Amino acid sequence: MTDTPITAPQPDTLLAHAGGGLDPSTGGVVPAIQPATTFARDAEYRLISASHLYARDDNDLSRQIENLVMRLEDARDTRVFGSGMAAIAAIVRAVKPGDSIVVQSGIYWGTTAWMRAHCAHVGIALVEADATETERFTETIRESGPALVFLEVPSNPFLAIADIRAIAEATHAAGAVLAVDATTATPLLMKPLALGADLVCHSGTKALNGHSDVLAGLVSTADADSDMWRFIRAERHDAGAVLSPFDGYLLQRGMRTLALRMERMCTSAQKIAEHLDAHPAVEKVLYPGLASHPGHGLAKAQMNGGFGYLMSFLVKGDAPEALAVIGRLNLILRATSLGGVESLAEHRHSLEGDSSGVPRNLIRLSVGIEAPEDLLADLDAALSGLPA
C-alpha cells in the first residue's frame, strides 16, 4: 500500500472518502462529530486551537462538507446552511432595498413565495419571467438592470431548462450576479459555475443527503473575493443560519453514496419517463431526458451523466383523476420533498393552489433507488383505473 495521494480523484472517489474527512485525532475512517459550541483558551487567554472559537463558523464537519462541495463544484468557496431556503435567503438578502431582482418563473413555490414577501417588505423590485424564452428573458434583464438574476435548473416541478451560459452573459453585461439553484441536478450532473454562473446553491435536504432525515443548504461561489460573497459569509455567521454538528454528520454520511444513488435514480427515471410517455392514461410527461422535451437539447449540453431523478406527468383528466392515481400507489409514498432513496409522489396543486400555475392533473414524481420494475408496476396499477 502506498501513501502517494491521487492527484485528481474523480467525484465518485471524493464522495466515497468524504473529501478526505478522516478523524485526525484517531485516524477513524468516519469523521467525528464535535458538538461543542465554544472552545477553551489557555492561561494566557489564547485559543487552544486557533481555528476554533465558536461553533457558528468553527465546526470541522461543516468545513469538511464545504471543502468537498467546493471541489465538486469547481468553486472558490462554499458555505453550508441550516436549510436550502436559508441558503437562498442569504443570497437574496445581499440585494439592497431599491435594487431589483429578476427571477425565473415557475420554480419551487417556496422560493417564489418567500422572495415575493421579502422583496415587498424591504422595497426590492421583483421581476418574474420565463427563463426558457432566452431572448425575452435576457431582454428583461437588460430592461430591469437587476442586482441579482436567479434561476432554478432544472426547475421544480416543471423541469424547465434555462440556458445558463446565455443568461450569464446577459447578467454580467447588466452588471448583475447570476445565482443558480441546481438542487435537482446536484454537482454530479451539472456545474453552473463552469457555465458562467457566479453562485450555485443546493438544498442539501434533497439528493445530497438522500435519506430524508436532514435539513441543509449550500452556496458555492466562483469569486471568493466578491462583495456578494463577503455578505453571504457574514450573513451565515452573524445571522446564525448554521448546520448542527449532528445534521452535518448525516449530510456527509449521505453524500458518500451520492454517486451510486444518482446513477440508479437517473437510470430508473429515464425508464419511467419513457414508459409513462407511451402510457394511454398519461397526457404529458415533463422530463428533460425525453427527446420530446423542449429543453432536451439544452439539457444534453449543460448536464452530464443523466437528466436527474425528478419528473412530473399530467394524467388525463383533472384533480380527481390525479388524486385517484396517487391514492392507488402502494410502493411509491405520498409525501412532499424529493431526492431520497424512497420514491415519492406529490399532487403539487394541493399544496400550492391555483396561484402557482401548477396544473390540477400534475403529479410530481421523485424517483428513488428501488428496482425500476417495481416502480413501473406500481405506477401501472395506479394508472389502470383511468380511461385511456
Phi, psi and omega in degrees: 000140182247151176265005180292121183287153172286124188291323182220075181296148176290159180306321179301319181289317176304315182294314182300327180262015179053034179070020182088029187272056173290155172284111186294336183278333183237344187081009179302137182283350174253122181302143184280152173267126176246102185276357184299139175266339180221161189228140189286161177242161179275186185295336176269011180062033172263145177299135176297321172240120185298339183258015181225100178248307184208149194291342183302320180242357193240044175255127186295324178296317177298319179296321179294318178298315180298317179295320179296311181293323177302317179290322178295324183274352190055044184262173177262340177193159181214146171230139177260142183238172182285348176195166177296320179292328176295323178294315179296318181299322179297321178295311185292324181293345176289343179279132185274150174306138183097340175276182180228159177232135170254121182238142177296134177278162177072028178259188180310127187297327178298321177294312182298313182297317180293318179299318179300314182293315182295313183295321177295324183290322186255357177085043174251133177282123180251121180247121179255133183209154180285112184281349178283341173270084193301313182296316179294321181294315179293328175294322176299321177297314181297320182287325186275333183055054187284164170272334184218138170242133185234125179241161171226115188223124341299155185276160182237119014254009189270351179056038177285149181241115176265150180278095186298316184297313181294319180290325177298317179299315180293322180297313181290326177297332179272000180077023185251174178252136178254124175245138180235124170274111183248031183306314186284349178262324190066162179295346181284332183259337184204139178238089183302328180297325178289342179266002176114354179292153177269326181226146172227135181233158180219147162274107178293346176302329189273235190294332181302311174285307171078004184233012174056036181224018181216141164257126181200158176213158180219146171229133176237153184233151173273346183221101183286353181254004184286157177298320180300317182289323177300320178295315182297319178299315180293322180298317179297314183288308189285321179277345170078026179278061189261165178268138178287154180301324181289320175293325175299318178299314181293321178297313181294320177300315180296322183294339181295337179252012184304315184298316179294317181297315181296322179300312179294315185295319180292319179297315180293319181298320179298315179298316182292319179299316179295321179294312180294327180298334180259002185280134184293340181266002181252127181282318185198147175243131178254100180204123187293349177282351178274136179298335180282347180291133183298338179256016185300311181297319179293321178297320178298324181285327186263336186249155183218127177097007179140175184245012175100175185254355185256138174211165170229150174219148181255120177279158176287120183131212183227202183302317180301321180292318179296317180293327177294320178297312180299322181293336181270356179291140179246320181270312180287128186277147176269102182196159176277182182078182188195164173089003181273172179292338178263139179285140182231140175241141184219136171267092191298326181299326180297332180271322189260331180079185186293330186293341182279342183082006178283125180301147181293336184261016181270133173242126175266134184235121172259118186271128181264208186256010179296166175300127183300329179298323179290321178294317179297318179297320179295318178294317179298318179296321181291325181276348188294337181278355181268146176290143179286000000 
